[in-house]
Amino acid sequence: MKIIIRMVLAVGALAAALCFNIPTSQAYGDAPWCAVVSTGAGDVEWDCHYYSVEECRPNVIAGNRGFCNLNPWYVPMTFGPRKH
């Protein structure tokens, strides 16, 4: 069930990213969660340095107009099998 929820969130994040047409200069960070904050005139800034939605949430409800979203550019580190 959790896998399905994560897949739905990932698809939603990708759809949101495609709708916003974000210039790369306004997206920064390499963590799995982003605070997507309105900077005015329809522009948004993706602040992607949060490791959980709980960590992100206070930054978008503390007077900033925005929301938390999965980072569509996030690539988790993977390690290959150990060589013995």
C-alpha positions in Angstrom: 0.0 0.0 0.0 2.8 2.4 0.8 4.5 1.7 -2.5 1.3 2.7 -4.3 1.0 5.9 -2.3 4.6 6.8 -3.1 4.1 6.1 -6.8 1.0 8.3 -6.9 2.9 11.1 -5.2 5.8 10.7 -7.6 3.5 10.9 -10.6 1.8 14.0 -9.1 5.2 15.6 -8.5 6.2 15.0 -12.1 2.9 16.4 -13.4 3.2 19.5 -11.2 6.8 20.0 -12.4 5.7 19.8 -16.1 2.9 22.3 -15.5 5.1 24.9 -13.9 7.8 25.2 -16.6 10.5 25.9 -14.0 13.8 27.4 -15.0 16.8 25.5 -13.5 18.0 28.7 -11.9 15.0 28.6 -9.6 15.4 25.0 -8.5 18.0 24.0 -6.0 18.9 21.2 -3.6 19.2 17.5 -3.9 17.0 16.1 -1.2 13.8 14.1 -1.8 11.3 16.8 -0.7 10.9 20.4 -2.0 9.2 23.5 -0.6 7.5 25.0 -3.7 7.1 28.7 -2.9 5.4 31.4 -5.0 7.8 34.3 -5.8 5.1 36.4 -7.5 3.9 36.9 -11.0 3.2 33.2 -11.3 6.8 32.2 -10.7 7.8 29.6 -8.1 11.0 28.6 -6.4 11.8 24.9 -5.7 13.8 24.7 -2.4 14.7 21.0 -2.4 16.8 20.3 0.7 14.2 18.5 2.9 14.4 14.9 3.8 10.8 14.5 4.8 7.5 16.2 4.3 7.4 16.9 8.1 10.7 18.8 7.7 9.3 20.8 4.7 5.9 21.7 6.0 6.8 24.5 8.5 8.6 26.4 5.7 5.5 26.7 3.5 3.0 27.4 6.3 5.2 30.1 8.0 3.9 32.9 5.9 5.2 31.6 2.6 2.6 30.8 -0.1 3.5 27.3 -1.3 3.3 23.6 -0.7 5.6 20.6 -0.2 6.2 18.3 -3.1 8.4 15.3 -4.0 11.6 16.4 -5.8 11.1 15.3 -9.4 14.9 15.6 -10.0 15.9 13.5 -7.0 18.1 10.5 -7.6 18.9 8.5 -4.5 22.4 7.4 -4.0 22.8 3.7 -4.8 25.7 1.6 -3.9 26.7 -1.5 -5.9 27.4 -4.9 -4.3 30.4 -5.1 -2.1 33.5 -6.6 -3.5 35.1 -9.0 -1.1 
